[in-house]
Amino acid sequence: MAHTVMRYEKHRITQQPNTDVTFEAKCLTCGWESSPSADGAAVDVECMSHTGRTQHARFKRLCTSVAFVERA
């Protein structure tokens, strides 16, 4: 009969070094999309400008980064 040995090790997750976070937004009314940017405030300004032109006020906001998992 085979036996299984399980070992549990602690891990941690961090942002991959030397990579940027990318911010994006998409209008939930018409599908308009902001330009991807490393500057979250610039994306927010694009959303507010879109709202000013269209009165659309709901957006899906995305923040994308590369994750790195390693043993703690």
Secondary structure, DSSP 8 states (H G I E B T S, - for coil): ----------EEEEE-TT---EEEEEETTT--B---BS-HHHHHHHHHHHHHHH----EEEEEE--EEEEE-
